[in-house]
Amino acid sequence: MAETSEVNPTVSVNICCFNSERYLEETIESVASQSFKDWELVLINDGSTDATESIILDYKRRGLPIVYRSQPNSGLGASRNVALQLSNGSYIALIDHDDLWEHDFLTEAMLRFKTNSDVGLVFADSYHFDDVRGVYTTQFANIDVNRLDLRKGNVVHSLLTKGCFVDASAVVLKKDLVASLGGFNPKLAYVEDYDLWLRLGGVCSFEVIDRPLARWRRHASQQTRVLGSRRHEELLFLAFRHIADLSRMERLRFLGVTISRQTYHYFRSLAAVDVGSGLKKYFSGFGDYA
């Protein structure tokens, strides 16, 4: 059952949770402290077995504008779509349950939408940190984002040849555009965000804020570190889906940026997969988004 707020905010902040008790309060506090105040918080509890629900309901009792749904475990892509459906705002801001925002992230993002009507996605740099070392790098450390072509259509090429430079916890999207594309691919567990950026790039321009306004937390239990072979398979799915749009040299660059040698050899080792004509049949398991 969904608990809904009574407001119609500009921004719906989407957080999908699974056993999030360790970091969730810190994440919610970073949203609550935003200088931009016209938001609601849409929280999806995806089958947690810890104190996640208690934390969410406590914040709701304290008066935070929260839309809440608890559901059986369905995966991140499916949970993001539920959050999208429950969102009342015209813009969707994503933040993972263990990440943080700087206090002016939403303010800076919304200013970009006001100045350029063609923009459907705004993203910022982010600090990468852990609980031992603190900040150890940034999302844009190895890329000059100011030289990227972020115009509609061209941004797809940039994403393919430079890799996924958009951090999913440092992004705001126009809700109607995301909905028009069918939302996230629910069959993807690791690259559901990268897949959506590639599809969005065909219908809108992106705009970048070249300043770290989010904090991406690295820790042993996060999803991107425990998915194992699934991660390899999904990256190859994206390669198969988009590689035909590139020249030969760009294909080599894309493969080098997007999938590691480890991923390639993992795929080659699957006895059931015909690396040639069997690719399409193999990746049909990722659904109609392919």
C-alpha positions, 0 to 999 in steps of 0.5 A: 500500500502506498502512503502519499503526500498532499502536495504537488511539488516541482521535484520528486526525489526518488530513493529506492531502498533495500536493507538500507538502515546503515546509511538511509538517515544520512541520505534523507538528511542530505535531501532535507537540507537542500536550499531548494525546498519545493520537493517531495521524497518518494521512497520505495522499500524493495523488500527490506528485512532490516529497520528501513521501514521504521526509519522511513515512517519516523521521518514521515511522522516528523512531517517530511513530505514523503510518498512511501510504498513497501513492496516485495523485492523486485529489483532496482529497475522495477523499483525506480519505475514504481517511484516514477509512477508515484511521483507528483513532480514535473522533475525527477531527482535520483539519489541512491540510498547510501549517497549524499547531496551537497546542500545546493544540488537541486538549486543549481540543477533547476537553474539549468532547466530554466535557462534551456528548454531543450534540456531534459537531463541535468547532471553534476560532478560527484565526489567518490568516497568511502568510510576509511579514506574519505574522498578519493576521486571525483566522477569527472576526474578522467574526463573533460566534460566541457568538451563533450557534445551534449546536444540531442542525438549527439550526446548518445555518441558521447555516452558510447565513446566516453562511457557512463559519465552521468552519476545516477545520484547527481542527476535531475530529469524531466518526468514526462520524457522519462515516462514517454520512453517507458521508464527504466528497463526493469530487467536490468539490475546494474546498468538500468541508469546507463541504458536510460541515459542512452535512450534519453539522449535521442530525445533531449539535450543534457546539461552539465554542472562542472562542480561536485554536488553529490557524494557517491559512497563506496562500500562492500555491500553496495549493489555495484560490487555484489552483482558479479556475472550479471554486471558483465552480461548487462554491459554486453547487452548495451554493447550489442544494442548500440554498437551498430551506430558506431564506426569501426574505430568508435566500436573499438573505443566503446568496447574499451571504455564500456566493457573490460577484458574481463567482461569479454572473456566472461562472455566468451566462456559461456558455453551456451552462448554463440558469440556470433549469431546467438547474441540476439537470442541471448539478450532477448532475456533483457526484454522489449527495451533491447 
